[in-house]
């Protein structure tokens, strides 16, 4: 919380070409760290830096989660095509035990010709307590909730989002998601598709792009931009921040630099 580095893992030299534009990283039970290298694969390392599990595939995208059953949920949006799954659940042995295909639901003319770093460029996937999966389809500008059989049961953010990132299902049933066009996090009530909270009260100037948001147990929200990580209250007061000193990214490569995601661990 003081900004001091207490542990670090340096990506091996041969893999550093795959750490842009950023990657998801999360602590897993037991203390290991799970992360994804877009367009390369997923790694789990222990605190000594040893690789204890990996899954290599050039179409993995930005998001990875370890599920309670020991499997790993991976977003598959790195240059995805119409015949690719957008999300896969992978067993410890590397077998695909569940997959979701956007083609089964979005093959009409309004979606079929989209192409921007892939067809859907899916960049987030979260398994929900009810067994459904929340999926962020960046190029479609929506977040969807799908049942285990693949059926789409909720569409969130239609008409509200441009380039959504980091969608999260909250305990109150709402969805927290980054709207990159507005450089803000939005909390959306799925039943009405209405915004019930936004982070616009806090300026995120010079931290483009805004990449990630997490709701903390105390009700505050962590926002991750390229040069800053902020904790803000629901009223918009910044109560903690971590800043990359003397860094401002302005050129065409700005979206590839700086912080990508963050996660508060070890505290209430």
C-alpha positions in Angstrom: 0.0 0.0 0.0 3.1 2.3 0.3 4.1 1.6 -3.3 7.1 -0.5 -2.3 7.8 -3.6 -4.4 7.6 -6.7 -2.1 7.7 -9.3 -4.9 8.2 -9.4 -8.6 8.4 -11.8 -11.5 10.3 -10.8 -14.6 8.9 -12.1 -17.9 11.6 -14.2 -19.6 13.4 -12.4 -22.4 12.0 -14.7 -25.1 8.4 -14.0 -24.0 8.5 -10.2 -23.7 7.2 -9.7 -27.2 3.9 -11.0 -25.9 3.3 -8.6 -23.0 1.7 -5.8 -25.0 -1.0 -4.5 -25.0 -0.9 -5.7 -21.4 -2.1 -8.9 -19.7 -4.3 -10.0 -17.0 -2.6 -11.2 -13.8 -4.3 -12.7 -10.7 -3.3 -14.4 -7.5 -4.6 -17.9 -7.1 -5.2 -20.0 -4.0 -1.9 -21.2 -2.5 0.0 -18.0 -3.4 0.9 -18.7 -7.0 0.3 -16.1 -9.7 -1.6 -16.7 -13.0 -1.2 -14.5 -16.0 -1.9 -14.5 -19.7 0.5 -13.3 -22.5 -1.8 -12.3 -25.4 -1.3 -14.2 -28.6 1.0 -16.7 -26.8 -0.3 -18.5 -23.8 -1.2 -18.7 -20.1 1.3 -19.2 -17.3 1.1 -20.0 -13.6 4.3 -19.3 -11.6 5.1 -19.8 -7.9 6.7 -17.1 -5.7 10.2 -18.4 -6.6 9.5 -17.7 -10.2 9.1 -21.4 -11.3 6.5 -22.2 -14.0 4.1 -24.7 -12.4 1.5 -24.8 -15.2 1.2 -23.4 -18.7 -1.1 -23.6 -21.7 0.2 -22.4 -25.0 -2.1 -21.1 -27.8 -1.6 -18.1 -30.1 -5.3 -17.0 -29.9 -5.6 -16.5 -26.1 -6.6 -12.9 -25.3 -6.5 -10.6 -22.3 -8.3 -12.4 -19.5 -7.7 -15.6 -17.4 -9.3 -16.9 -14.2 -8.7 -20.0 -12.1 -12.1 -21.6 -11.3 -13.0 -23.3 -8.0 -13.0 -26.7 -9.8 -9.3 -26.3 -10.7 -10.0 -25.5 -14.4 -8.9 -22.3 -16.0 -11.3 -19.9 -17.9 -9.6 -18.1 -20.8 -10.8 -15.4 -23.2 -10.0 -16.4 -26.8 -10.1 -13.1 -28.6 -6.6 -12.7 -30.0 -7.3 -12.5 -33.8 -10.3 -14.7 -33.4 -12.2 -15.8 -36.5 -15.8 -16.9 -37.0 -15.0 -20.6 -36.4 -13.0 -20.0 -33.2 -14.5 -20.2 -29.7 -14.4 -16.9 -27.8 -14.0 -18.5 -24.4 -12.6 -21.8 -23.3 -12.5 -23.7 -20.0 -9.3 -25.7 -19.8 -8.6 -28.6 -17.5 -5.3 -28.9 -15.7 -4.2 -31.5 -18.3 -4.9 -29.0 -21.1 -8.2 -30.4 -22.4 -11.1 -28.1 -23.4 -14.1 -29.0 -21.2 -16.3 -26.1 -22.2 -16.3 -23.5 -25.0 -18.6 -20.7 -26.2 -18.9 -19.7 -29.9 -20.2 -16.3 -30.9 -21.0 -17.7 -34.4 -24.0 -19.5 -33.0 -25.6 -16.2 -32.0 -24.0 -13.4 -34.0 -23.7 -14.6 -37.6 -26.2 -12.1 -39.2 -25.1 -9.3 -41.5 -24.8 -6.7 -38.7 -21.9 -8.6 -37.1 -20.5 -10.9 -39.8 -18.2 -8.4 -41.4 -16.6 -6.9 -38.3 -12.8 -7.2 -38.2 -10.6 -5.3 -35.8 -7.7 -7.4 -34.3 -10.0 -10.3 -34.7 -13.8 -10.8 -35.2 -15.1 -10.2 -31.7 -11.8 -9.4 -29.9 -13.2 -10.9 -26.7 -11.2 -9.5 -23.8 -13.0 -10.6 -20.7 -14.6 -13.8 -19.3 -15.9 -14.4 -15.8 -17.7 -17.5 -14.4 -20.7 -16.4 -12.3 -22.0 -18.0 -9.1 -25.1 -19.3 -11.0 -22.8 -21.2 -13.4 -23.3 -18.8 -16.3 -20.4 -16.9 -17.9 -20.0 -13.1 -18.4 -18.2 -12.3 -21.7 -17.0 -9.0 -23.0 -17.2 -8.7 -26.8 -15.1 -5.6 -27.5 -15.8 -5.3 -31.2 -19.5 -5.8 -30.7 -19.5 -3.1 -27.9 -21.5 -5.3 -25.6 -21.2 -7.7 -22.6 -23.2 -10.9 -22.6 -24.2 -13.4 -20.0 -24.4 -17.0 -21.4 -25.7 -20.2 -19.9 -23.7 -23.4 -19.9 -25.5 -24.5 -23.0 -24.3 -21.4 -24.7 -27.6 -19.5 -24.8 -27.3 -15.7 -24.4 -29.6 -14.8 -21.5 -28.5 -11.2 -21.0 -27.0 -8.4 -23.1 -25.5 -5.6 -21.2 -24.3 -2.2 -22.4 -26.0 -2.1 -25.9 -25.9 1.5 -27.0 -23.9 2.5 -23.9 -20.5 1.1 -24.5 -17.7 1.6 -27.0 -14.7 -0.8 -26.7 -15.7 -2.4 -23.4 -12.9 -3.8 -21.2 -12.7 -5.7 -18.0 -16.3 -6.5 -17.4 -17.1 -7.8 -13.8 -20.3 -9.1 -12.3 -20.9 -7.5 -8.9 -22.5 -9.0 -5.8 -25.5 -6.7 -6.2 -26.2 -8.2 -9.6 -24.9 -5.2 -11.6 -22.0 -5.2 -14.1 -18.9 -3.0 -13.8 -17.2 -2.3 -17.1 -14.8 0.1 -18.6 -16.2 2.2 -21.4 -13.0 3.2 -23.2 -14.7 5.8 -25.5 -15.7 7.9 -22.4 -12.6 6.9 -20.4 -14.8 5.9 -17.5 -16.0 2.9 -15.5 -19.7 2.3 -15.6 -21.9 0.2 -13.3 -24.9 -1.0 -15.3 -28.1 -2.7 -14.1 -28.7 -5.5 -16.5 -32.4 -5.6 -16.0 -32.8 -2.1 -17.3 -29.5 -1.5 -19.2 -29.2 1.7 -17.2 -26.0 3.3 -15.8 -26.4 3.5 -12.0 -22.8 4.7 -11.3 -19.9 6.2 -13.2 -16.3 7.1 -12.4 -16.5 10.3 -14.4 -16.2 12.4 -11.3 -12.4 11.6 -11.3 -10.2 12.9 -14.0 -8.1 10.3 -15.8 -6.3 12.8 -18.0 -2.9 11.6 -19.3 -3.6 7.9 -18.3 -5.2 6.8 -21.6 -6.3 4.2 -22.1 -8.3 3.2 -19.0 -8.1 -0.5 -18.9 -9.5 -2.1 -15.7 -11.9 -1.6 -12.8 -12.5 -3.6 -9.7 -15.1 -3.1 -6.9 -13.5 -3.6 -3.5 -15.3 -5.1 -0.4 -15.4 -1.7 1.2 -17.5 -0.4 -1.7 -14.7 1.6 -3.3 -13.5 1.1 -6.9 -10.0 0.5 -8.2 -9.3 2.1 -11.6 -6.3 1.2 -13.7 -5.0 3.5 -16.4 -1.7 3.6 -18.2 0.2 5.7 -15.6 -2.1 5.6 -12.5 -4.0 3.2 -10.3 -6.6 4.9 -8.2 -8.9 3.9 -5.4 -12.0 6.0 -5.3 -15.1 6.1 -3.2 -18.6 6.0 -4.7 -18.8 9.8 -4.4 -15.6 10.2 -6.5 -13.1 10.9 -3.8 -9.6 9.4 -4.4 -8.4 7.8 -1.2 -5.3 6.0 -2.6 -3.2 6.1 -5.7 -0.1 4.5 -7.3 1.6 6.6 -10.0 4.3 5.8 -12.5 6.7 8.7 -11.8 7.5 11.1 -14.6 5.7 9.0 -17.2 3.3 10.4 -19.8 2.4 8.4 -22.8 1.1 10.4 -25.8 2.4 8.9 -29.0 0.8 6.2 -31.1 2.2 3.4 -28.9 0.7 4.9 -25.7 -1.9 2.1 -25.6 0.8 -0.5 -25.4 2.6 1.1 -22.4 2.1 1.3 -18.6 -0.3 -0.4 -16.3 -2.9 -2.8 -17.8 -4.6 -4.4 -14.8 -4.4 -4.5 -11.0 -5.9 -6.5 -8.2 -6.0 -5.7 -4.5 -4.9 -8.7 -2.5 -4.3 -9.5 1.1 -6.5 -6.8 2.6 -10.2 -6.4 3.4 
